[in-house]
Amino acid sequence: MPEVIIIGAGVIGCSIAYHLAKMGCHDVTILEKNLIGSGSTDRCAGGIRQQFSTEANIRLSVESVRFFERFEEEIGHPADFRQNGYLMLATTEAELEIFRQSVALQRSLGAEVNLLSSQEAREIVPGLNVDDVLGATHCSDDGYADPYSVVQGFASAARRLGVKIHPETEVTGIMRTGRTWCLLTSKGKLQSPTVVVATGAWSGQVGKMLGVDIPVHPSRRHIFVTTPLHEIAKNAPMVVEFCNGFWFRREGPGLIFGMRNPEEPESFDISVDWGFLPTIAETASHRLPFLKDMGVVRAQAGLHEDTPDANAIIDGVPGMEGLYLACGFSGHGFMHSPAVGRLVASLVLEKQAISELAPFTLERFKAGAYRKEQCFI
Ligand SMILES: Cc1cc2nc3c(=O)[nH]c(=O)nc-3n(C[C@H](O)[C@H](O)[C@H](O)COP(=O)(O)OP(=O)(O)OC[C@H]3O[C@@H](n4cnc5c(N)ncnc54)[C@H](O)[C@@H]3O)c2cc1C
C-alpha cells in the first residue's frame, strides 16, 4: 500500500511527488488517466510572474521564481527559463490604482516590480501601441519557461527518488474503508491512508466521486501562433493587457498570443474555436498594429481551472482524514508549481495547518470569506 497516492500527473502532481520524496517520503504513487503533463500543463503558455494582487500569491511566485532560477541544478533537467520580464498594461484609472497598490505590496515582499509610464512601456516593447495605455508595471525577473520540460523534469526527478507514476490509469471511484482510502481505477483497486487530488480542471468531477463540492470550473483558452516576424525582439517580455487578458510573447520565429473569451461557456471542450480568431485579432492588431499583415499558422486550446475567486484550493478536506486538494489554480498553476509542491508535501507530512495556505482553504467558499485575485488572465 503506497504511503501517498496523488491523482493527476500534471505539473502540480509531479511537483508534489518530487517534494514529498525529497522530504523523505519515497513511497508515493501518481495515477494519471492519460500521459504525464497531458492535461492543462502541456497546453499552457509557460508564463511566470510575481505581479499578483494578494500577498499569498506573490509569496508563491517569489519562492517559485527562485526555484525556476536553479531548476536545472536541483532537478537535473533544463526548464528553459527565460527571464525576459513581464509587462502589464493598464488602460483605465481604476486599473492603474490596482497597479499602484499591488506594486507597493509586491516590492515589500521582494518582487522587483516597477510602475512605468506608457512611454516607458513602449521603450521596452517598441511596436506597442500605447495610445490608450495609462501606465504599466514591469518586472525583469519574471519570464517564461517550457511547460513540457518542467513537468517531465519534476516527474523524472521524482522517479529517481522512488516515486511510481502510472499513466493511462484513470481513477473512477474513491471510498473510505476503515483508516484508508480505496481508489477504483481503470487498472484495478489501490489503497492508501493519504490521497492528494491534483486533477486540475477535472477536480470538480473527482469531488463528485467523494461527495465534496470542489468549485473548479473548466474554461477553454486558446494560444494562436503567428508566422515569423522581426518586429518584436527575441528577448522581449511577456505582455499582458489587464482589462481583457490579451497577452503575447515571442516563441521561436513568431509570436504566440491569447485572450479571455467572456462568452466561453464552462466545458471540457479543447477543440480550437476558429470563430474566436476575428475577435482576438481585432484586439491584437490594435495593440500591435503590424499584426494586421501577419498570418496565424496554428492554434491550440486547453483548459483553465477557474475558482470563484481566481485562487487555488490547497487544503486538507475537513472531516476527511488523509484527503488533500491541490487544484483550481485559475491559470497560474504552472508558475506556482514549485512552491505549491513544497507546501503540499509539508502539509501532508506534518499534518498541521500552514499559515501561508490560509487563503487557499476549501471552506472559504462556504463562508463567502474570500478575496478575489485581481491579476488573473
Ligand atoms: C492556454 C493556456 C495558457 C496558460 N498559461 C499559463 C501561464 O502562462 N502560466 C501559468 O502558470 N499557467 C498557465 N496556464 C494554467 C496552467 O496550465 C495550469 O494552471 C496548470 O497546468 C495546472 O496544473 P495541474 O497539474 O493542476 O493540472 P493538469 O496539468 O491539468 O493536470 C491534472 C491531471 O490530472 C489528470 N486527471 C484528471 N482526472 C483524473 C482521474 N480521474 N484519474 C487520473 N487522472 C486524472 C489529467 O489527465 C491531468 O493530466 C495556462 C493554461 C492554458 C489552457
Ligand as a Chemical Component Dictionary entry (heavy atoms), coordinates in Angstrom:
data_LIG
# 
_chem_comp.id                   LIG 
_chem_comp.type                 NON-POLYMER 
_chem_comp.pdbx_formal_charge   0 
_chem_comp.three_letter_code    LIG 
# 
loop_
_chem_comp_atom.comp_id 
_chem_comp_atom.atom_id 
_chem_comp_atom.alt_atom_id 
_chem_comp_atom.type_symbol 
_chem_comp_atom.charge 
_chem_comp_atom.model_Cartn_x 
_chem_comp_atom.model_Cartn_y 
_chem_comp_atom.model_Cartn_z 
_chem_comp_atom.pdbx_ordinal 
LIG C1  C1  C 0 -3.902 28.340 -22.926 1  
LIG C2  C2  C 0 -3.402 28.275 -21.506 2  
LIG C3  C3  C 0 -2.386 29.120 -21.120 3  
LIG C4  C4  C 0 -1.908 29.049 -19.797 4  
LIG N1  N1  N 0 -0.865 29.860 -19.451 5  
LIG C5  C5  C 0 -0.331 29.778 -18.215 6  
LIG C6  C6  C 0 0.808  30.546 -17.865 7  
LIG O1  O1  O 0 1.331  31.321 -18.681 8  
LIG N2  N2  N 0 1.318  30.401 -16.621 9  
LIG C7  C7  C 0 0.754  29.561 -15.692 10 
LIG O2  O2  O 0 1.238  29.491 -14.564 11 
LIG N3  N3  N 0 -0.325 28.810 -16.004 12 
LIG C8  C8  C 0 -0.875 28.899 -17.232 13 
LIG N4  N4  N 0 -1.961 28.140 -17.555 14 
LIG C9  C9  C 0 -2.582 27.320 -16.498 15 
LIG C10 C10 C 0 -1.787 26.053 -16.255 16 
LIG O3  O3  O 0 -1.743 25.279 -17.440 17 
LIG C11 C11 C 0 -2.429 25.267 -15.125 18 
LIG O4  O4  O 0 -2.690 26.097 -14.023 19 
LIG C12 C12 C 0 -1.539 24.118 -14.669 20 
LIG O5  O5  O 0 -1.089 23.352 -15.759 21 
LIG C13 C13 C 0 -2.304 23.250 -13.673 22 
LIG O6  O6  O 0 -1.550 22.095 -13.426 23 
LIG P1  P1  P 0 -2.265 20.838 -12.769 24 
LIG O7  O7  O 0 -1.215 19.835 -12.560 25 
LIG O8  O8  O 0 -3.087 21.307 -11.614 26 
LIG O9  O9  O 0 -3.334 20.395 -13.880 27 
LIG P2  P2  P 0 -3.151 19.478 -15.179 28 
LIG O10 O10 O 0 -1.907 19.751 -15.902 29 
LIG O11 O11 O 0 -4.418 19.592 -15.951 30 
LIG O12 O12 O 0 -3.014 18.031 -14.551 31 
LIG C14 C14 C 0 -4.110 17.355 -13.992 32 
LIG C15 C15 C 0 -4.010 15.908 -14.452 33 
LIG O13 O13 O 0 -4.999 15.138 -13.787 34 
LIG C16 C16 C 0 -5.386 14.110 -14.671 35 
LIG N5  N5  N 0 -6.672 13.571 -14.220 36 
LIG C17 C17 C 0 -7.858 14.209 -14.178 37 
LIG N6  N6  N 0 -8.813 13.405 -13.706 38 
LIG C18 C18 C 0 -8.217 12.214 -13.432 39 
LIG C19 C19 C 0 -8.687 10.969 -12.941 40 
LIG N7  N7  N 0 -9.969 10.783 -12.618 41 
LIG N8  N8  N 0 -7.802 9.946  -12.790 42 
LIG C20 C20 C 0 -6.496 10.112 -13.112 43 
LIG N9  N9  N 0 -6.007 11.287 -13.594 44 
LIG C21 C21 C 0 -6.855 12.311 -13.754 45 
LIG C22 C22 C 0 -5.462 14.820 -16.027 46 
LIG O14 O14 O 0 -5.380 13.910 -17.092 47 
LIG C23 C23 C 0 -4.261 15.768 -15.942 48 
LIG O15 O15 O 0 -3.106 15.228 -16.570 49 
LIG C24 C24 C 0 -2.470 28.152 -18.861 50 
LIG C25 C25 C 0 -3.494 27.300 -19.260 51 
LIG C26 C26 C 0 -3.952 27.334 -20.562 52 
LIG C27 C27 C 0 -5.037 26.395 -21.001 53 
# 
loop_
_chem_comp_bond.comp_id 
_chem_comp_bond.atom_id_1 
_chem_comp_bond.atom_id_2 
_chem_comp_bond.value_order 
_chem_comp_bond.pdbx_ordinal 
LIG C1  C2  SING 1  
LIG C2  C3  SING 2  
LIG C2  C26 DOUB 3  
LIG C3  C4  DOUB 4  
LIG C4  N1  SING 5  
LIG C4  C24 SING 6  
LIG N1  C5  DOUB 7  
LIG C5  C6  SING 8  
LIG C5  C8  SING 9  
LIG C6  O1  DOUB 10 
LIG C6  N2  SING 11 
LIG N2  C7  SING 12 
LIG C7  O2  DOUB 13 
LIG C7  N3  SING 14 
LIG N3  C8  DOUB 15 
LIG C8  N4  SING 16 
LIG N4  C9  SING 17 
LIG N4  C24 SING 18 
LIG C9  C10 SING 19 
LIG C10 O3  SING 20 
LIG C10 C11 SING 21 
LIG C11 O4  SING 22 
LIG C11 C12 SING 23 
LIG C12 O5  SING 24 
LIG C12 C13 SING 25 
LIG C13 O6  SING 26 
LIG O6  P1  SING 27 
LIG P1  O7  DOUB 28 
LIG P1  O8  SING 29 
LIG P1  O9  SING 30 
LIG O9  P2  SING 31 
LIG P2  O10 DOUB 32 
LIG P2  O11 SING 33 
LIG P2  O12 SING 34 
LIG O12 C14 SING 35 
LIG C14 C15 SING 36 
LIG C15 O13 SING 37 
LIG C15 C23 SING 38 
LIG O13 C16 SING 39 
LIG C16 N5  SING 40 
LIG C16 C22 SING 41 
LIG N5  C17 SING 42 
LIG N5  C21 SING 43 
LIG C17 N6  DOUB 44 
LIG N6  C18 SING 45 
LIG C18 C19 SING 46 
LIG C18 C21 DOUB 47 
LIG C19 N7  SING 48 
LIG C19 N8  DOUB 49 
LIG N8  C20 SING 50 
LIG C20 N9  DOUB 51 
LIG N9  C21 SING 52 
LIG C22 O14 SING 53 
LIG C22 C23 SING 54 
LIG C23 O15 SING 55 
LIG C24 C25 DOUB 56 
LIG C25 C26 SING 57 
LIG C26 C27 SING 58 
# 
